[in-house]
Amino acid sequence: MGSVIFENVYKAYGQVKIIKGVSLTIEDGEFVTLVGPSGCGKSTLLRMVAGLEDISYGAIRINDRVVNDIPPKDRDIAMVFQNYALYPHMTVADNMGFAMRLRKDNPDVMEKAVREAADILDLSHLLDRYPKQLSGGQRQRVAMGRAIVRKPQVFLFDEPLSNLDAKLRVQMRAEIKQLHQRLRTTTIYVTHDQIEAMTLADRIVVLNRGVVEQAGKPRELFDTPANQFVANFIGSPSMNFLEGRLERTGAVATLVTASGLRLPLPDDPGVQDGAAIVYGVRPEHLRIDPASAIKARVMVVEDTGSETIVLAAIGKDSVTILLREHTAIASGDEIGLSPVPGSSHYFQGKTGLRIATTG
C-alpha cells in the first residue's frame, strides 16, 4: 500500500502549460477519481505518476519517496489502460503473469499469484483462452488481473470502461468497487464520466485547464460545489443556471435576467442589490407546481421508463426538470415550477464562485 503526494506539480510542452501547480495528497488505501472535460490534464497527471510523462516542476511522492526520476518499472505501480493492452499471442494466464515472468520470479509463485487473481476476478475457467476468444468485459478483467498479480502499492486506471457498452460499464463499475473493497490498494482512477466518479470514489478531484477546482467526497461536491464549473460538471442531468442581477423589494429577493424576466428567489443570497449572480438548481430539485409564480413552456418530454426528463423554457432561458414519476404534460403546455426548499445554489456572476447554498 502507499500514499501518493503531488507537490506543486507542473507539466508544460514548450510554452503550453498543461498542469498548473497541482498539490494533492492521496492517502494510503484511498480510491480517488480524477474527472474533468477533455484536455483538462487528468490523464497527463496519471501518466506522470506512472512515469510515462516527465514532470516539468514540482515533485510526486509515492510512500514519501520522490519518484520524479525513477523509471516506471521501479515505481511499484500497476496501470490499467482503456485499450486493455493484452498480448494477442498469449493466453489469459500468460498475459496476467507477464510482469512476474519479466522479473524472473519463481514459476510456482507466479502460477499461484495468477490463480489467486483469477479467482478474485472470476477468470479461472478462462486461463487457457486467448484475448480474441474473450468478450470486452473479460478482456478488461484480464487487464485488471495483470495489475493485481504485481501486488503494487498503487493502481492507476486510465478510463478503463470507455470501450464497453452501457450495461457492461455498470457491471464493471461494481466489480472495480468490490475489488478495491477487498484489496484496499491505493487507486487513482481517471474518467470523463462523472457517474463513474460518483459511484466509485472515496474522493473526487475535479480538474479544469490543469487546475484543481475542488477535491472532496462525492456528496460534498454534489451538495456544496465550490464554483459554477463544479456544479455544472457534477450531476446528471447538469444543474440549471439562470443569470441576472439581484433586486430586493422589501424582504423579497428577485433575479432579473438580461431579457427582463423577473423571478422571485426562494432565498436571499445575501449580496448587495444590483450584484450579478447566477441562480442554480438541479433538475431533480424542480417540482411542477401550478400555484407557482414561475411559469415555463414545455418544449420536449423524454420518458425513459424509470423517470421523465422535461426540457422547458422560462422566458429566453431553458431548464431541465427530472421527474421520478410519469407525467401527462406534453410539448407546448405551460407549467408552474418551484424548487425543493433548501436546494438552491448561488454563484458570483463574474467569478463563478459559490456565494450561498440554503438548507
C-alpha positions, -999 to 999 in steps of 0.1 A, spaced: 0 0 0 11 36 -5 2 72 -4 6 95 -34 15 131 -29 16 159 -56 37 188 -45 31 219 -67 33 198 -99 36 215 -133 37 200 -168 45 220 -199 51 213 -235 73 243 -245 53 274 -236 20 255 -232 12 246 -196 -10 215 -192 -7 210 -154 -5 242 -134 6 238 -98 -13 208 -86 -9 200 -49 -28 170 -36 -25 141 -11 -40 107 -18 -40 86 14 -29 50 17 -58 27 6 -79 56 -8 -98 54 -41 -96 88 -58 -111 97 -92 -97 125 -114 -125 140 -135 -129 169 -159 -135 177 -195 -113 166 -224 -79 184 -222 -82 193 -185 -50 173 -177 -63 143 -158 -46 117 -180 -14 137 -180 -14 138 -142 -19 100 -141 8 94 -166 32 115 -145 25 92 -115 32 62 -138 64 77 -151 52 79 -187 54 117 -187 82 138 -172 74 164 -145 83 199 -156 84 213 -120 74 201 -85 75 166 -71 55 134 -69 60 111 -39 49 75 -35 52 65 1 74 95 8 98 85 -20 102 112 -47 97 93 -79 104 121 -105 135 104 -119 126 68 -111 118 46 -141 82 33 -144 92 -3 -137 107 7 -103 78 28 -90 58 -2 -77 26 8 -96 3 -10 -120 -17 6 -147 -49 -5 -164 -54 12 -198 -85 20 -219 -75 -4 -247 -66 -34 -224 -31 -37 -240 -31 -75 -240 -7 -97 -260 -29 -115 -286 -5 -145 -289 -5 -151 -251 -32 -170 -231 -50 -152 -203 -27 -169 -177 4 -158 -196 -9 -122 -200 -16 -120 -163 18 -134 -153 39 -115 -179 53 -89 -154 63 -116 -130 80 -135 -158 100 -104 -168 112 -102 -132 122 -138 -134 100 -147 -104 97 -183 -93 73 -201 -117 54 -217 -88 50 -183 -71 38 -168 -104 13 -196 -110 -1 -192 -75 -5 -154 -79 -22 -158 -113 -47 -183 -99 -54 -161 -69 -61 -131 -91 -82 -153 -115 -103 -164 -85 -109 -128 -75 -120 -118 -110 -139 -150 -120 -114 -158 -147 -103 -193 -135 -122 -210 -163 -107 -188 -190 -69 -191 -182 -62 -211 -213 -80 -188 -237 -66 -161 -259 -78 -125 -259 -96 -129 -292 -118 -155 -276 -129 -131 -248 -157 -105 -245 -148 -69 -238 -156 -72 -202 -135 -104 -198 -105 -86 -215 -108 -58 -191 -108 -82 -162 -77 -98 -176 -60 -64 -177 -71 -58 -141 -58 -93 -132 -24 -85 -147 -23 -54 -124 -34 -74 -93 -7 -101 -98 20 -75 -94 7 -65 -59 16 -29 -64 14 0 -39 -8 19 -63 -33 10 -90 -37 35 -119 -68 33 -141 -70 54 -173 -106 54 -185 -108 16 -184 -145 13 -192 -148 37 -221 -148 9 -247 -176 -11 -231 -213 -8 -237 -236 9 -211 -248 -23 -194 -213 -38 -191 -200 -5 -178 -224 -7 -149 -213 -43 -142 -176 -34 -143 -181 -4 -121 -195 -28 -94 -166 -52 -99 -140 -25 -96 -156 -12 -64 -157 -47 -49 -121 -53 -59 -110 -21 -41 -130 -31 -10 -113 -64 -10 -77 -54 -17 -77 -18 -3 -49 -8 -26 -44 29 -32 -62 37 -65 -62 67 -89 -89 64 -115 -92 88 -145 -126 92 -161 -146 117 -181 -178 101 -168 -189 118 -136 -214 90 -128 -184 66 -126 -166 91 -104 -196 95 -80 -202 57 -76 -166 46 -73 -146 72 -54 -139 79 -18 -129 113 -31 -133 131 -64 -108 156 -78 -123 179 -104 -98 193 -129 -102 222 -153 -74 235 -176 -47 219 -154 -60 233 -121 -78 215 -93 -112 232 -90 -123 212 -60 -115 179 -42 -138 162 -18 -162 134 -11 -188 128 -39 -217 140 -18 -198 171 -7 -191 181 -44 -228 174 -53 -243 193 -23 -218 221 -19 -199 227 -52 -171 253 -48 -180 271 -80 -202 270 -110 -178 248 -130 -180 220 -104 -218 225 -100 -222 221 -138 -199 191 -141 -211 170 -111 -246 157 -115 -266 142 -144 -285 159 -160 -264 191 -152 -275 218 -129 -298 245 -143 -283 281 -142 -302 314 -146 -280 345 -148 -291 380 -138 -288 407 -112 -303 408 -77 -331 432 -68 -349 434 -35 -384 447 -28 -388 447 9 -379 412 21 -384 396 -13 -352 389 -34 -357 388 -72 -335 377 -100 -338 400 -130 -324 383 -162 -309 401 -192 -342 396 -211 -361 415 -183 -377 384 -168 -383 387 -130 -380 356 -110 -387 356 -72 -359 337 -54 -367 312 -27 -338 326 -6 -318 357 -2 -282 351 -13 -270 379 9 -252 401 -17 -259 438 -24 -286 450 -47 -276 451 -83 -249 424 -79 -245 400 -108 -254 365 -96 -262 330 -111 -290 311 -96 -286 273 -98 -310 244 -91 -306 208 -100 -332 192 -124 -343 167 -97 -349 196 -73 -376 212 -95 -412 204 -89 -443 210 -111 -464 234 -91 -495 250 -107 -496 277 -80 -460 288 -85 -453 323 -100 -425 308 -121 -441 298 -154 -424 277 -180 -433 265 -215 -427 227 -221 -405 221 -252 -395 184 -250 -407 155 -229 -384 124 -227 -398 93 -210 -370 69 -201 -393 45 -182 -380 50 -147 -380 88 -149 -392 116 -171 -369 144 -183 -386 176 -193 -369 205 -212 -388 238 -207 -383 275 -214 -385 302 -188 -385 333 -209 -355 330 -231 -337 306 -208 -341 268 -208 -343 245 -178 -343 207 -174 -367 191 -149 -361 155 -138 -393 137 -126 -392 103 -109 -428 97 -118 -448 95 -150 -464 128 -162 -492 137 -185 -477 170 -196 -468 174 -232 -448 197 -255 -464 232 -256 -480 230 -221 -475 258 -197 -464 247 -162 -455 262 -129 -422 254 -113 -409 256 -78 -376 244 -63 -374 220 -34 -369 240 -2 -332 242 7 -320 231 -28 -309 265 -42 -274 274 -51 -259 309 -58 -227 319 -75 -210 351 -82 -217 364 -117 -181 374 -126 -160 347 -109 -185 318 -107 -175 312 -71 -201 299 -47 -217 326 -25 -245 306 -7 -264 274 -5 -295 272 15 -305 243 37 
